[in-house]
Amino acid sequence: MTKRAVSFPIVATTVAASFGFGIVQLDVTIVNVALPTIARELGATLAGLQWVVDAYALVFAALLLTGGYIGDRWGAKRGYLGGIVMFALASSACGLAPNAALLIAGRMLQGVGAAMMLPCSLALINHAAAGHPERRAMAIGWWTAVGGIAVAAGPIIGGLLIGVTSWRSIFLVNLPICAIAVWLTLKCEETPRPAAKRGFDVVGQLLSVIALSAVIGAVIEVQPRGFENPLVWICASIGAAAAIAFVCWEAQTEAPMLPLSLFKSPIFCGAVCFGSIANFTYYGIVFVLSLYLQRVLDYTPLAAGLAFLPLTATFLVVNIISGWWVGKAGSRAPMITGALIDAMGFSLLAIVATASVPYWQLAIAFVMMPGGMGLGVPAMTTAVLANVERERSGIAAAVLNAARQAAGAMGVALFGALAGDEPHHVVAGLKVSAAIAAVLLIAACAIAQITIAKKKVVHA
């Protein structure tokens, strides 16, 4: 078979998988520039705005394991299509929501669809690129590039849509995108399913949802209620207890949704930790930056969206470079280099952020932050998929991204709590948050150095 014949299904599957992943990532950040407008029109508090962001990320993270399990058991193509349809219906609900409570409910339903789409999209790519590690690395680089561009373009697209129509359009725009994604996915090949059917781990799923929801909910409620509030400690305790029970249950049940043997691999564990730090720092900072640009620097939603423009171009170029680099040399060097660049970008932001900073100083940081993340994330994802059996690629991708999404939600909650409501609090909170992010990314460099193999990955 010619190289062209081999590459065609990989390219076609990558396009289909990237299209849906782009929608998932777009809705992580597109809502950020709409937060002040939503607060005015729907009367949402700061805590309510955090829930508009985190309700999506929380459900997304909590159900990713289920999405990965369903993709491995019933086929990634079926799971992916089901997720797209659910996402479209939920986007309609968000766009028509008459109050903040129903908007948050719609965002939770979006999280359900996203949890199906993300692990299944990676499983589709891993299946199409089986036996071709360099092509897999490049495909993941493009997949990550589309997601990274969507994250970076979210504030820009949101600002443009709000400027022309209303905040509701940022959700309704998903409908034609979902329709195209369905059409593209129907042309993909279904992934193989295991011959022996395992039972559905209902107990494990319930425990994972309780653990993630309770812990992230506790973090979100710290800002309005304070650390000493009993509800915060009750939620945190329930989350910790559910997490311990989940691990114990998965260790003894015959058909675990999360095979704990995955964690015997240092590469897998290192990549999960690295990805968690990347999401915690990036999404937390983007949330605070959206408040900073509009409440401190008095940018309009459109201007705030355009201010994020350097992030978009940087993600595109660097993700592609990362895919090429990983295919040639392995994952460790891009991960370490990316984390270092990211740390420098956050350090610069901590220094220059003031109530009257010129934009060009922010723009330098806005290039470095996605530049570092764009190098590290494709390399991290490739390291995970290259070191698990193809039959487990869905659940492995789900574990990686569940950790990342949970960390991103906690980053929004913690950095949002540091920022507060008043403009001078936002500036101080942004500086402290950026400094914390820089320190964490230095730790991520050490994690990659210790756990990720230096040699080029050659697994099928």
Secondary structure, DSSP 8 states (H G I E B T S, - for coil): --HHHHHHHHHHHHHHHHHHHHHHHHHHHTTGGGHHHHHHHH---HHHHHHHHHHHHHHHHHHHHHHHHHHHHH-HHHHHHHHHHHHHHHHHHHHT-SSHHHHHHHHHHHHHHHHHHHHHHHHHHHHHTTT-HHHHHHHHHHHHHHHHHHHHHHHHHHHHHHHHS-TTHHHHTHHHHHHHHHHHHTTS------SS-----HHHHHHHHHHHHHHHHHHHHHHHH-TT-HHHHHHHHHHHHHHHHHHHHHHH-SS-SS-GGGGG-HHHHHHHHHHHHHHHHHHHHHHHHHHIIIIIS---HHHHHHHTHHHHHHHHHHHHHHHHHHHHH-SHHHHHHHHHHHHHHHHHHHHH--TT--HHHHHHHHHHHHHHHHHHHHHHHHHHHTTS-GGGHHHHHHHHHHHHHHHHHHHHHHHHHHH-SSHHHHHHHHHHHHHHHHHHHHHHHHHHHHHS-SS-----
